[in-house]
Amino acid sequence: PPPYLNFTLFSTGRTGEKVILLDFLTTIFATKVRIALAEKEVKYKSKEEDLMNLKKSPLLLKMNPINKKIPVLIHNGRPFCESLIIVEYVDELDGFARKIWSTKGEEQQAAKIGFINCQKTLEEGALGDKPYFGGDNFGSLDVALLGNYNWFDTYEKFGKFSIEADCRCMERDSVSKSLADPIKVYESVLL
């Protein structure tokens, strides 16, 4: 598969995998990543940056040349920047969604049930009767979660099930024009 779909990283325990976290102990952003890595029991090497003296290592400047900020998760030489992106990456590698297209039989069935239950929890518990997570106002949590929407078609095709959720956010031009084409997402998994 394309490198961005190489989901074998943490769950296989293969030798030779290199995971490095460019870190700083007191930042809340790196803390999120350390928690996610600990929850998934990922072995990694932490390289703490000298941010108290405003010094940035050559490795940080190479791996995050635009923002020059931590945290940066480096997996086999490939950098992932921004704490929420890193946390999502770590979670996806071992999450229900990946197992929908990468497994068969009972394991796939369990992944489908887990995925559907997560969606129901979000819809019933967080949304209730309101159109958005912020009630009547479209907000940052809606934006953060919508990145997953264009994958639903792929999950449904591989898992042979239907997610009958009404995504009212799709009515917004900012959303409908920004999401990847679900067919292209599905085709990328087939590569």
URWOLIN-V276529 format. One record per backbone hydrogen bond with DSSP energy under -0.5 kcal/mol. CO is the residue of the C=O (numbers start at 1). NH is the residue of the N-H. Records with the same first field share a line. If there is no record, write none. Layout:
BEGIN
CO=NH, NH
END
This chain:
BEGIN
2=5
3=6
5=7
6=9
8=12
14=17
17=19
18=76
19=45
20=22, 74
21=23, 47
22=71, 72
23=49
24=27
27=31
28=32
29=33
30=34
31=35
32=36
33=37
34=38
35=39
36=40
37=42
38=41
42=44
44=46
45=21
46=48
47=23
49=51
50=55
51=54
57=61
58=62
59=63
60=64
62=65
64=68
71=82
72=22, 74
73=75, 80
74=20, 76
75=78
77=79
78=75
80=73
82=86
83=87
84=88
85=89
86=90
87=91
88=92
89=93
90=94
91=94
92=95
95=99
96=100
97=100, 101
98=101, 102
99=103
104=107, 108
105=109
106=110
107=111
108=112
109=113
110=114
111=115
112=116
113=117
114=118
115=119
116=120
117=121
118=122
119=123
120=124, 125
121=125, 126
122=126, 127
123=128
127=130
132=135
134=136, 137
135=132
137=134
139=143
140=144
141=145
142=146
143=147
145=148
146=149, 150
148=151
149=152
151=155
152=156
153=157
154=158
155=159
156=160, 161
162=164
163=165
165=167
166=168
167=170
168=171
169=172
172=175, 176
173=177
175=178, 179
181=184, 185
182=186
183=187
184=188
185=189
186=189, 190
187=191
END
